[in-house]
Amino acid sequence: MFRHILIPTDGSDLSRKAVIYGVQLAKESGATVTALTLTEPYRVASMDAVLVSVGEDEYEEESSRISDQALEQVRTAAKAAGVPCDTVREVHDQPYRAIIDVAHARDCDLIVMASHGRRGMSALLLGSETVKVLTHSTIPVLVYR
């Protein structure tokens, strides 16, 4: 059925459920999994340097820690299921575009993702990044709700 499944994750509870579902689907299909975490580039929120509370190094360190935890969840689930798993961490200012680009670059034939992530529900029913992936992807997308 599927050969290679991309699972974007942010480590949230809903995202973890999508990971478990995606890994199980990969097991049943004999597919491999690529887990993806995304971080937006560091941005200074103020023109006044005195008002900036988090420096770039601290931001990068915390982003890396969160990404590593999320990717480890996927590695653990994949190992338990006996599913081959690769991981990718991307820094991109358009997360939906990075998801689609990685799916194409890795020759994925399915994207499994949560209906919304850490940002909450930016749209009425689906997260804004999920809606953008659904709208722009030519690769099938399975949204876990």
Protein Blocks (a to p, Z undefined) as FASTA:
>chain_A
ZZbdcdddehiaklmmmmmmmmmmmmmnopacdddddddddddfbfblklpmbdfklmmm
mmmmmmmmmmmmmmmmmmmnopacdddddddfblklmmmmmmmmnopabdcddfbdfkop
fbfklcfklmmmmmmpcbdcdddZZ
